[in-house]
């Protein structure tokens, strides 16, 4: 499970669900009826996104991260 990518979560009235997008992984997003469900679903999708990219020989972005330790 890869949890180091930036996640953006919001409520979608159209979908009647929480949406989580992963900006660093184009097209990578998931939804859920609750915030927890959406986060659990997006972790699965991140892993699948990375697995597919590797199978296709595509580059997997390194998480940018906002915090650095000295």
mmCIF file of the N, C-alpha and C atoms, coordinates in Angstrom:
data_MODEL
# 
_entry.id   MODEL 
# 
loop_
_atom_site.group_PDB 
_atom_site.id 
_atom_site.type_symbol 
_atom_site.label_atom_id 
_atom_site.label_alt_id 
_atom_site.label_comp_id 
_atom_site.label_asym_id 
_atom_site.label_entity_id 
_atom_site.label_seq_id 
_atom_site.pdbx_PDB_ins_code 
_atom_site.Cartn_x 
_atom_site.Cartn_y 
_atom_site.Cartn_z 
_atom_site.occupancy 
_atom_site.B_iso_or_equiv 
_atom_site.pdbx_formal_charge 
_atom_site.auth_seq_id 
_atom_site.auth_comp_id 
_atom_site.auth_asym_id 
_atom_site.auth_atom_id 
_atom_site.pdbx_PDB_model_num 
ATOM 1   N N  . UNK A 1 1  ? 0.847   -1.179 0.000   1.00 0.00 ? 1  UNK A N  1 
ATOM 2   C CA . UNK A 1 1  ? 0.000   0.000  0.000   1.00 0.00 ? 1  UNK A CA 1 
ATOM 3   C C  . UNK A 1 1  ? 0.888   1.237  0.000   1.00 0.00 ? 1  UNK A C  1 
ATOM 4   N N  . UNK A 1 2  ? 0.622   2.154  -0.899  1.00 0.00 ? 2  UNK A N  1 
ATOM 5   C CA . UNK A 1 2  ? 1.428   3.350  -1.029  1.00 0.00 ? 2  UNK A CA 1 
ATOM 6   C C  . UNK A 1 2  ? 0.614   4.560  -0.578  1.00 0.00 ? 2  UNK A C  1 
ATOM 7   N N  . UNK A 1 3  ? 1.032   5.175  0.513   1.00 0.00 ? 3  UNK A N  1 
ATOM 8   C CA . UNK A 1 3  ? 0.246   6.277  1.070   1.00 0.00 ? 3  UNK A CA 1 
ATOM 9   C C  . UNK A 1 3  ? 0.978   7.606  1.022   1.00 0.00 ? 3  UNK A C  1 
ATOM 10  N N  . UNK A 1 4  ? 2.042   7.712  0.255   1.00 0.00 ? 4  UNK A N  1 
ATOM 11  C CA . UNK A 1 4  ? 2.855   8.924  0.280   1.00 0.00 ? 4  UNK A CA 1 
ATOM 12  C C  . UNK A 1 4  ? 2.443   9.966  -0.751  1.00 0.00 ? 4  UNK A C  1 
ATOM 13  N N  . UNK A 1 5  ? 1.520   9.637  -1.610  1.00 0.00 ? 5  UNK A N  1 
ATOM 14  C CA . UNK A 1 5  ? 1.082   10.601 -2.616  1.00 0.00 ? 5  UNK A CA 1 
ATOM 15  C C  . UNK A 1 5  ? 0.068   11.571 -2.021  1.00 0.00 ? 5  UNK A C  1 
ATOM 16  N N  . UNK A 1 6  ? 0.088   12.785 -2.553  1.00 0.00 ? 6  UNK A N  1 
ATOM 17  C CA . UNK A 1 6  ? -0.893  13.787 -2.135  1.00 0.00 ? 6  UNK A CA 1 
ATOM 18  C C  . UNK A 1 6  ? -2.288  13.325 -2.544  1.00 0.00 ? 6  UNK A C  1 
ATOM 19  N N  . UNK A 1 7  ? -3.233  13.490 -1.641  1.00 0.00 ? 7  UNK A N  1 
ATOM 20  C CA . UNK A 1 7  ? -4.624  13.127 -1.911  1.00 0.00 ? 7  UNK A CA 1 
ATOM 21  C C  . UNK A 1 7  ? -5.502  14.360 -1.747  1.00 0.00 ? 7  UNK A C  1 
ATOM 22  N N  . UNK A 1 8  ? -6.453  14.506 -2.641  1.00 0.00 ? 8  UNK A N  1 
ATOM 23  C CA . UNK A 1 8  ? -7.432  15.588 -2.540  1.00 0.00 ? 8  UNK A CA 1 
ATOM 24  C C  . UNK A 1 8  ? -8.803  14.933 -2.446  1.00 0.00 ? 8  UNK A C  1 
ATOM 25  N N  . UNK A 1 9  ? -9.510  15.230 -1.346  1.00 0.00 ? 9  UNK A N  1 
ATOM 26  C CA . UNK A 1 9  ? -10.834 14.647 -1.136  1.00 0.00 ? 9  UNK A CA 1 
ATOM 27  C C  . UNK A 1 9  ? -11.889 15.752 -1.140  1.00 0.00 ? 9  UNK A C  1 
ATOM 28  N N  . UNK A 1 10 ? -13.008 15.447 -1.761  1.00 0.00 ? 10 UNK A N  1 
ATOM 29  C CA . UNK A 1 10 ? -14.132 16.387 -1.755  1.00 0.00 ? 10 UNK A CA 1 
ATOM 30  C C  . UNK A 1 10 ? -15.438 15.624 -1.912  1.00 0.00 ? 10 UNK A C  1 
ATOM 31  N N  . UNK A 1 11 ? -16.525 16.281 -1.546  1.00 0.00 ? 11 UNK A N  1 
ATOM 32  C CA . UNK A 1 11 ? -17.860 15.709 -1.698  1.00 0.00 ? 11 UNK A CA 1 
ATOM 33  C C  . UNK A 1 11 ? -18.403 16.089 -3.063  1.00 0.00 ? 11 UNK A C  1 
ATOM 34  N N  . UNK A 1 12 ? -18.932 15.116 -3.778  1.00 0.00 ? 12 UNK A N  1 
ATOM 35  C CA . UNK A 1 12 ? -19.545 15.362 -5.078  1.00 0.00 ? 12 UNK A CA 1 
ATOM 36  C C  . UNK A 1 12 ? -21.054 15.205 -4.969  1.00 0.00 ? 12 UNK A C  1 
ATOM 37  N N  . UNK A 1 13 ? -21.773 16.312 -5.154  1.00 0.00 ? 13 UNK A N  1 
ATOM 38  C CA . UNK A 1 13 ? -23.238 16.257 -5.157  1.00 0.00 ? 13 UNK A CA 1 
ATOM 39  C C  . UNK A 1 13 ? -23.742 15.421 -6.337  1.00 0.00 ? 13 UNK A C  1 
ATOM 40  N N  . UNK A 1 14 ? -23.049 15.534 -7.470  1.00 0.00 ? 14 UNK A N  1 
ATOM 41  C CA . UNK A 1 14 ? -23.448 14.803 -8.676  1.00 0.00 ? 14 UNK A CA 1 
ATOM 42  C C  . UNK A 1 14 ? -23.372 13.300 -8.445  1.00 0.00 ? 14 UNK A C  1 
ATOM 43  N N  . UNK A 1 15 ? -22.268 12.852 -7.840  1.00 0.00 ? 15 UNK A N  1 
ATOM 44  C CA . UNK A 1 15 ? -22.066 11.416 -7.603  1.00 0.00 ? 15 UNK A CA 1 
ATOM 45  C C  . UNK A 1 15 ? -22.638 10.955 -6.268  1.00 0.00 ? 15 UNK A C  1 
ATOM 46  N N  . UNK A 1 16 ? -22.999 11.915 -5.416  1.00 0.00 ? 16 UNK A N  1 
ATOM 47  C CA . UNK A 1 16 ? -23.484 11.607 -4.070  1.00 0.00 ? 16 UNK A CA 1 
ATOM 48  C C  . UNK A 1 16 ? -22.480 10.715 -3.330  1.00 0.00 ? 16 UNK A C  1 
ATOM 49  N N  . UNK A 1 17 ? -21.203 11.123 -3.422  1.00 0.00 ? 17 UNK A N  1 
ATOM 50  C CA . UNK A 1 17 ? -20.126 10.331 -2.829  1.00 0.00 ? 17 UNK A CA 1 
ATOM 51  C C  . UNK A 1 17 ? -18.923 11.228 -2.565  1.00 0.00 ? 17 UNK A C  1 
ATOM 52  N N  . UNK A 1 18 ? -18.036 10.738 -1.695  1.00 0.00 ? 18 UNK A N  1 
ATOM 53  C CA . UNK A 1 18 ? -16.751 11.391 -1.509  1.00 0.00 ? 18 UNK A CA 1 
ATOM 54  C C  . UNK A 1 18 ? -15.829 10.940 -2.629  1.00 0.00 ? 18 UNK A C  1 
ATOM 55  N N  . UNK A 1 19 ? -15.104 11.875 -3.204  1.00 0.00 ? 19 UNK A N  1 
ATOM 56  C CA . UNK A 1 19 ? -14.165 11.595 -4.285  1.00 0.00 ? 19 UNK A CA 1 
ATOM 57  C C  . UNK A 1 19 ? -12.760 11.887 -3.763  1.00 0.00 ? 19 UNK A C  1 
ATOM 58  N N  . UNK A 1 20 ? -11.814 11.005 -4.094  1.00 0.00 ? 20 UNK A N  1 
ATOM 59  C CA . UNK A 1 20 ? -10.416 11.237 -3.759  1.00 0.00 ? 20 UNK A CA 1 
ATOM 60  C C  . UNK A 1 20 ? -9.618  11.187 -5.052  1.00 0.00 ? 20 UNK A C  1 
ATOM 61  N N  . UNK A 1 21 ? -8.879  12.249 -5.323  1.00 0.00 ? 21 UNK A N  1 
ATOM 62  C CA . UNK A 1 21 ? -8.018  12.327 -6.497  1.00 0.00 ? 21 UNK A CA 1 
ATOM 63  C C  . UNK A 1 21 ? -6.562  12.282 -6.060  1.00 0.00 ? 21 UNK A C  1 
ATOM 64  N N  . UNK A 1 22 ? -5.713  11.722 -6.923  1.00 0.00 ? 22 UNK A N  1 
ATOM 65  C CA . UNK A 1 22 ? -4.272  11.647 -6.682  1.00 0.00 ? 22 UNK A CA 1 
ATOM 66  C C  . UNK A 1 22 ? -3.609  12.444 -7.812  1.00 0.00 ? 22 UNK A C  1 
ATOM 67  N N  . UNK A 1 23 ? -3.367  13.743 -7.590  1.00 0.00 ? 23 UNK A N  1 
ATOM 68  C CA . UNK A 1 23 ? -2.889  14.608 -8.664  1.00 0.00 ? 23 UNK A CA 1 
ATOM 69  C C  . UNK A 1 23 ? -1.586  14.146 -9.338  1.00 0.00 ? 23 UNK A C  1 
ATOM 70  N N  . UNK A 1 24 ? -0.716  13.491 -8.582  1.00 0.00 ? 24 UNK A N  1 
ATOM 71  C CA . UNK A 1 24 ? 0.575   13.073 -9.145  1.00 0.00 ? 24 UNK A CA 1 
ATOM 72  C C  . UNK A 1 24 ? 0.462   11.852 -10.053 1.00 0.00 ? 24 UNK A C  1 
ATOM 73  N N  . UNK A 1 25 ? -0.670  11.158 -10.004 1.00 0.00 ? 25 UNK A N  1 
ATOM 74  C CA . UNK A 1 25 ? -0.897  9.978  -10.841 1.00 0.00 ? 25 UNK A CA 1 
ATOM 75  C C  . UNK A 1 25 ? -2.096  10.265 -11.747 1.00 0.00 ? 25 UNK A C  1 
ATOM 76  N N  . UNK A 1 26 ? -1.853  10.696 -12.968 1.00 0.00 ? 26 UNK A N  1 
ATOM 77  C CA . UNK A 1 26 ? -2.933  11.113 -13.863 1.00 0.00 ? 26 UNK A CA 1 
ATOM 78  C C  . UNK A 1 26 ? -4.057  10.073 -13.976 1.00 0.00 ? 26 UNK A C  1 
ATOM 79  N N  . UNK A 1 27 ? -5.281  10.554 -13.762 1.00 0.00 ? 27 UNK A N  1 
ATOM 80  C CA . UNK A 1 27 ? -6.450  9.701  -13.885 1.00 0.00 ? 27 UNK A CA 1 
ATOM 81  C C  . UNK A 1 27 ? -6.718  8.821  -12.682 1.00 0.00 ? 27 UNK A C  1 
ATOM 82  N N  . UNK A 1 28 ? -5.885  8.909  -11.663 1.00 0.00 ? 28 UNK A N  1 
ATOM 83  C CA . UNK A 1 28 ? -6.022  8.063  -10.481 1.00 0.00 ? 28 UNK A CA 1 
ATOM 84  C C  . UNK A 1 28 ? -6.993  8.720  -9.501  1.00 0.00 ? 28 UNK A C  1 
ATOM 85  N N  . UNK A 1 29 ? -8.140  8.064  -9.293  1.00 0.00 ? 29 UNK A N  1 
ATOM 86  C CA . UNK A 1 29 ? -9.141  8.590  -8.380  1.00 0.00 ? 29 UNK A CA 1 
ATOM 87  C C  . UNK A 1 29 ? -10.066 7.458  -7.959  1.00 0.00 ? 29 UNK A C  1 
ATOM 88  N N  . UNK A 1 30 ? -10.754 7.672  -6.848  1.00 0.00 ? 30 UNK A N  1 
ATOM 89  C CA . UNK A 1 30 ? -11.709 6.685  -6.345  1.00 0.00 ? 30 UNK A CA 1 
ATOM 90  C C  . UNK A 1 30 ? -12.808 7.415  -5.602  1.00 0.00 ? 30 UNK A C  1 
ATOM 91  N N  . UNK A 1 31 ? -13.848 6.677  -5.272  1.00 0.00 ? 31 UNK A N  1 
ATOM 92  C CA . UNK A 1 31 ? -14.946 7.279  -4.520  1.00 0.00 ? 31 UNK A CA 1 
ATOM 93  C C  . UNK A 1 31 ? -15.377 6.346  -3.404  1.00 0.00 ? 31 UNK A C  1 
ATOM 94  N N  . UNK A 1 32 ? -16.286 6.844  -2.577  1.00 0.00 ? 32 UNK A N  1 
ATOM 95  C CA . UNK A 1 32 ? -16.827 6.050  -1.487  1.00 0.00 ? 32 UNK A CA 1 
ATOM 96  C C  . UNK A 1 32 ? -17.988 6.768  -0.845  1.00 0.00 ? 32 UNK A C  1 
ATOM 97  N N  . UNK A 1 33 ? -18.811 6.008  -0.153  1.00 0.00 ? 33 UNK A N  1 
ATOM 98  C CA . UNK A 1 33 ? -19.964 6.595  0.538   1.00 0.00 ? 33 UNK A CA 1 
ATOM 99  C C  . UNK A 1 33 ? -19.547 7.373  1.776   1.00 0.00 ? 33 UNK A C  1 
ATOM 100 N N  . UNK A 1 34 ? -18.393 7.036  2.348   1.00 0.00 ? 34 UNK A N  1 
ATOM 101 C CA . UNK A 1 34 ? -17.849 7.752  3.499   1.00 0.00 ? 34 UNK A CA 1 
ATOM 102 C C  . UNK A 1 34 ? -16.417 8.171  3.171   1.00 0.00 ? 34 UNK A C  1 
ATOM 103 N N  . UNK A 1 35 ? -15.873 9.070  3.989   1.00 0.00 ? 35 UNK A N  1 
ATOM 104 C CA . UNK A 1 35 ? -14.488 9.483  3.780   1.00 0.00 ? 35 UNK A CA 1 
ATOM 105 C C  . UNK A 1 35 ? -13.535 8.297  3.937   1.00 0.00 ? 35 UNK A C  1 
ATOM 106 N N  . UNK A 1 36 ? -13.775 7.474  4.943   1.00 0.00 ? 36 UNK A N  1 
ATOM 107 C CA . UNK A 1 36 ? -12.925 6.303  5.181   1.00 0.00 ? 36 UNK A CA 1 
ATOM 108 C C  . UNK A 1 36 ? -12.985 5.350  4.002   1.00 0.00 ? 36 UNK A C  1 
ATOM 109 N N  . UNK A 1 37 ? -14.177 5.080  3.508   1.00 0.00 ? 37 UNK A N  1 
ATOM 110 C CA . UNK A 1 37 ? -14.332 4.179  2.360   1.00 0.00 ? 37 UNK A CA 1 
ATOM 111 C C  . UNK A 1 37 ? -13.612 4.728  1.134   1.00 0.00 ? 37 UNK A C  1 
ATOM 112 N N  . UNK A 1 38 ? -13.729 6.021  0.896   1.00 0.00 ? 38 UNK A N  1 
ATOM 113 C CA . UNK A 1 38 ? -13.056 6.632  -0.248  1.00 0.00 ? 38 UNK A CA 1 
ATOM 114 C C  . UNK A 1 38 ? -11.540 6.501  -0.119  1.00 0.00 ? 38 UNK A C  1 
ATOM 115 N N  . UNK A 1 39 ? -11.007 6.716  1.087   1.00 0.00 ? 39 UNK A N  1 
ATOM 116 C CA . UNK A 1 39 ? -9.559  6.571  1.307   1.00 0.00 ? 39 UNK A CA 1 
ATOM 117 C C  . UNK A 1 39 ? -9.101  5.128  1.132   1.00 0.00 ? 39 UNK A C  1 
ATOM 118 N N  . UNK A 1 40 ? -9.881  4.180  1.630   1.00 0.00 ? 40 UNK A N  1 
ATOM 119 C CA . UNK A 1 40 ? -9.538  2.766  1.455   1.00 0.00 ? 40 UNK A CA 1 
ATOM 120 C C  . UNK A 1 40 ? -9.553  2.403  -0.030  1.00 0.00 ? 40 UNK A C  1 
ATOM 121 N N  . UNK A 1 41 ? -10.555 2.878  -0.744  1.00 0.00 ? 41 UNK A N  1 
ATOM 122 C CA . UNK A 1 41 ? -10.658 2.572  -2.176  1.00 0.00 ? 41 UNK A CA 1 
ATOM 123 C C  . UNK A 1 41 ? -9.513  3.184  -2.968  1.00 0.00 ? 41 UNK A C  1 
ATOM 124 N N  . UNK A 1 42 ? -9.116  4.404  -2.631  1.00 0.00 ? 42 UNK A N  1 
ATOM 125 C CA . UNK A 1 42 ? -8.063  5.051  -3.408  1.00 0.00 ? 42 UNK A CA 1 
ATOM 126 C C  . UNK A 1 42 ? -6.716  4.352  -3.189  1.00 0.00 ? 42 UNK A C  1 
ATOM 127 N N  . UNK A 1 43 ? -6.494  3.773  -2.013  1.00 0.00 ? 43 UNK A N  1 
ATOM 128 C CA . UNK A 1 43 ? -5.246  3.038  -1.791  1.00 0.00 ? 43 UNK A CA 1 
ATOM 129 C C  . UNK A 1 43 ? -5.159  1.838  -2.735  1.00 0.00 ? 43 UNK A C  1 
ATOM 130 N N  . UNK A 1 44 ? -6.270  1.167  -2.939  1.00 0.00 ? 44 UNK A N  1 
ATOM 131 C CA . UNK A 1 44 ? -6.313  0.045  -3.877  1.00 0.00 ? 44 UNK A CA 1 
ATOM 132 C C  . UNK A 1 44 ? -6.019  0.533  -5.286  1.00 0.00 ? 44 UNK A C  1 
ATOM 133 N N  . UNK A 1 45 ? -6.630  1.651  -5.661  1.00 0.00 ? 45 UNK A N  1 
ATOM 134 C CA . UNK A 1 45 ? -6.457  2.197  -7.013  1.00 0.00 ? 45 UNK A CA 1 
ATOM 135 C C  . UNK A 1 45 ? -5.026  2.681  -7.233  1.00 0.00 ? 45 UNK A C  1 
ATOM 136 N N  . UNK A 1 46 ? -4.401  3.277  -6.214  1.00 0.00 ? 46 UNK A N  1 
ATOM 137 C CA . UNK A 1 46 ? -2.999  3.701  -6.334  1.00 0.00 ? 46 UNK A CA 1 
ATOM 138 C C  . UNK A 1 46 ? -2.125  2.489  -6.626  1.00 0.00 ? 46 UNK A C  1 
ATOM 139 N N  . UNK A 1 47 ? -2.311  1.422  -5.863  1.00 0.00 ? 47 UNK A N  1 
ATOM 140 C CA . UNK A 1 47 ? -1.512  0.206  -6.074  1.00 0.00 ? 47 UNK A CA 1 
ATOM 141 C C  . UNK A 1 47 ? -1.725  -0.345 -7.485  1.00 0.00 ? 47 UNK A C  1 
ATOM 142 N N  . UNK A 1 48 ? -2.974  -0.351 -7.953  1.00 0.00 ? 48 UNK A N  1 
ATOM 143 C CA . UNK A 1 48 ? -3.268  -0.843 -9.302  1.00 0.00 ? 48 UNK A CA 1 
ATOM 144 C C  . UNK A 1 48 ? -2.678  0.077  -10.365 1.00 0.00 ? 48 UNK A C  1 
ATOM 145 N N  . UNK A 1 49 ? -2.727  1.384  -10.129 1.00 0.00 ? 49 UNK A N  1 
ATOM 146 C CA . UNK A 1 49 ? -2.160  2.350  -11.073 1.00 0.00 ? 49 UNK A CA 1 
ATOM 147 C C  . UNK A 1 49 ? -0.673  2.084  -11.238 1.00 0.00 ? 49 UNK A C  1 
ATOM 148 N N  . UNK A 1 50 ? 0.023   1.939  -10.112 1.00 0.00 ? 50 UNK A N  1 
ATOM 149 C CA . UNK A 1 50 ? 1.470   1.711  -10.140 1.00 0.00 ? 50 UNK A CA 1 
ATOM 150 C C  . UNK A 1 50 ? 1.787   0.375  -10.809 1.00 0.00 ? 50 UNK A C  1 
ATOM 151 N N  . UNK A 1 51 ? 1.063   -0.670 -10.458 1.00 0.00 ? 51 UNK A N  1 
ATOM 152 C CA . UNK A 1 51 ? 1.276   -1.991 -11.048 1.00 0.00 ? 51 UNK A CA 1 
ATOM 153 C C  . UNK A 1 51 ? 1.102   -1.948 -12.565 1.00 0.00 ? 51 UNK A C  1 
ATOM 154 N N  . UNK A 1 52 ? 0.055   -1.285 -13.024 1.00 0.00 ? 52 UNK A N  1 
ATOM 155 C CA . UNK A 1 52 ? -0.206  -1.176 -14.463 1.00 0.00 ? 52 UNK A CA 1 
ATOM 156 C C  . UNK A 1 52 ? 0.892   -0.379 -15.164 1.00 0.00 ? 52 UNK A C  1 
ATOM 157 N N  . UNK A 1 53 ? 1.296   0.728  -14.567 1.00 0.00 ? 53 UNK A N  1 
ATOM 158 C CA . UNK A 1 53 ? 2.358   1.545  -15.162 1.00 0.00 ? 53 UNK A CA 1 
ATOM 159 C C  . UNK A 1 53 ? 3.635   0.728  -15.314 1.00 0.00 ? 53 UNK A C  1 
ATOM 160 N N  . UNK A 1 54 ? 3.993   -0.025 -14.302 1.00 0.00 ? 54 UNK A N  1 
ATOM 161 C CA . UNK A 1 54 ? 5.207   -0.846 -14.364 1.00 0.00 ? 54 UNK A CA 1 
ATOM 162 C C  . UNK A 1 54 ? 5.090   -1.933 -15.436 1.00 0.00 ? 54 UNK A C  1 
ATOM 163 N N  . UNK A 1 55 ? 3.921   -2.554 -15.534 1.00 0.00 ? 55 UNK A N  1 
ATOM 164 C CA . UNK A 1 55 ? 3.701   -3.579 -16.558 1.00 0.00 ? 55 UNK A CA 1 
ATOM 165 C C  . UNK A 1 55 ? 3.835   -3.008 -17.963 1.00 0.00 ? 55 UNK A C  1 
ATOM 166 N N  . UNK A 1 56 ? 3.432   -1.752 -18.133 1.00 0.00 ? 56 UNK A N  1 
ATOM 167 C CA . UNK A 1 56 ? 3.502   -1.106 -19.451 1.00 0.00 ? 56 UNK A CA 1 
ATOM 168 C C  . UNK A 1 56 ? 4.838   -0.417 -19.704 1.00 0.00 ? 56 UNK A C  1 
ATOM 169 N N  . UNK A 1 57 ? 5.746   -0.503 -18.729 1.00 0.00 ? 57 UNK A N  1 
ATOM 170 C CA . UNK A 1 57 ? 7.056   0.124  -18.879 1.00 0.00 ? 57 UNK A CA 1 
ATOM 171 C C  . UNK A 1 57 ? 7.030   1.636  -18.747 1.00 0.00 ? 57 UNK A C  1 
ATOM 172 N N  . UNK A 1 58 ? 6.017   2.148  -18.077 1.00 0.00 ? 58 UNK A N  1 
ATOM 173 C CA . UNK A 1 58 ? 5.906   3.600  -17.893 1.00 0.00 ? 58 UNK A CA 1 
ATOM 174 C C  . UNK A 1 58 ? 6.527   4.015  -16.567 1.00 0.00 ? 58 UNK A C  1 
ATOM 175 N N  . UNK A 1 59 ? 6.922   5.267  -16.519 1.00 0.00 ? 59 UNK A N  1 
ATOM 176 C CA . UNK A 1 59 ? 7.534   5.810  -15.314 1.00 0.00 ? 59 UNK A CA 1 
ATOM 177 C C  . UNK A 1 59 ? 6.485   6.026  -14.223 1.00 0.00 ? 59 UNK A C  1 
ATOM 178 N N  . UNK A 1 60 ? 6.862   5.663  -13.006 1.00 0.00 ? 60 UNK A N  1 
ATOM 179 C CA . UNK A 1 60 ? 5.989   5.907  -11.849 1.00 0.00 ? 60 UNK A CA 1 
ATOM 180 C C  . UNK A 1 60 ? 6.557   7.117  -11.119 1.00 0.00 ? 60 UNK A C  1 
ATOM 181 N N  . UNK A 1 61 ? 5.779   8.195  -11.001 1.00 0.00 ? 61 UNK A N  1 
ATOM 182 C CA . UNK A 1 61 ? 6.279   9.400  -10.323 1.00 0.00 ? 61 UNK A CA 1 
ATOM 183 C C  . UNK A 1 61 ? 6.658   9.119  -8.871  1.00 0.00 ? 61 UNK A C  1 
ATOM 184 N N  . UNK A 1 62 ? 7.733   9.728  -8.442  1.00 0.00 ? 62 UNK A N  1 
ATOM 185 C CA . UNK A 1 62 ? 8.131   9.675  -7.041  1.00 0.00 ? 62 UNK A CA 1 
ATOM 186 C C  . UNK A 1 62 ? 7.246   10.673 -6.295  1.00 0.00 ? 62 UNK A C  1 
ATOM 187 N N  . UNK A 1 63 ? 6.652   10.251 -5.158  1.00 0.00 ? 63 UNK A N  1 
ATOM 188 C CA . UNK A 1 63 ? 5.808   11.194 -4.419  1.00 0.00 ? 63 UNK A CA 1 
ATOM 189 C C  . UNK A 1 63 ? 6.600   12.466 -4.065  1.00 0.00 ? 63 UNK A C  1 
ATOM 190 N N  . UNK A 1 64 ? 5.981   13.606 -4.325  1.00 0.00 ? 64 UNK A N  1 
ATOM 191 C CA . UNK A 1 64 ? 6.643   14.875 -4.059  1.00 0.00 ? 64 UNK A CA 1 
ATOM 192 C C  . UNK A 1 64 ? 6.806   15.126 -2.575  1.00 0.00 ? 64 UNK A C  1 
ATOM 193 N N  . UNK A 1 65 ? 5.772   14.858 -1.817  1.00 0.00 ? 65 UNK A N  1 
ATOM 194 C CA . UNK A 1 65 ? 5.828   15.094 -0.378  1.00 0.00 ? 65 UNK A CA 1 
ATOM 195 C C  . UNK A 1 65 ? 5.984   16.567 -0.053  1.00 0.00 ? 65 UNK A C  1 
ATOM 196 N N  . UNK A 1 66 ? 5.441   16.978 1.030   1.00 0.00 ? 66 UNK A N  1 
ATOM 197 C CA . UNK A 1 66 ? 5.517   18.382 1.445   1.00 0.00 ? 66 UNK A CA 1 
ATOM 198 C C  . UNK A 1 66 ? 6.405   18.556 2.662   1.00 0.00 ? 66 UNK A C  1 
ATOM 199 N N  . UNK A 1 67 ? 6.647   17.496 3.412   1.00 0.00 ? 67 UNK A N  1 
ATOM 200 C CA . UNK A 1 67 ? 7.456   17.585 4.616   1.00 0.00 ? 67 UNK A CA 1 
ATOM 201 C C  . UNK A 1 67 ? 8.826   16.968 4.380   1.00 0.00 ? 67 UNK A C  1 
ATOM 202 N N  . UNK A 1 68 ? 9.832   17.574 4.923   1.00 0.00 ? 68 UNK A N  1 
ATOM 203 C CA . UNK A 1 68 ? 11.173  17.012 4.857   1.00 0.00 ? 68 UNK A CA 1 
ATOM 204 C C  . UNK A 1 68 ? 11.728  16.964 6.257   1.00 0.00 ? 68 UNK A C  1 
ATOM 205 N N  . UNK A 1 69 ? 12.470  15.938 6.531   1.00 0.00 ? 69 UNK A N  1 
ATOM 206 C CA . UNK A 1 69 ? 13.094  15.798 7.840   1.00 0.00 ? 69 UNK A CA 1 
ATOM 207 C C  . UNK A 1 69 ? 14.550  16.209 7.741   1.00 0.00 ? 69 UNK A C  1 
ATOM 208 N N  . UNK A 1 70 ? 15.010  16.993 8.697   1.00 0.00 ? 70 UNK A N  1 
ATOM 209 C CA . UNK A 1 70 ? 16.386  17.456 8.689   1.00 0.00 ? 70 UNK A CA 1 
ATOM 210 C C  . UNK A 1 70 ? 17.296  16.432 9.320   1.00 0.00 ? 70 UNK A C  1 
# 
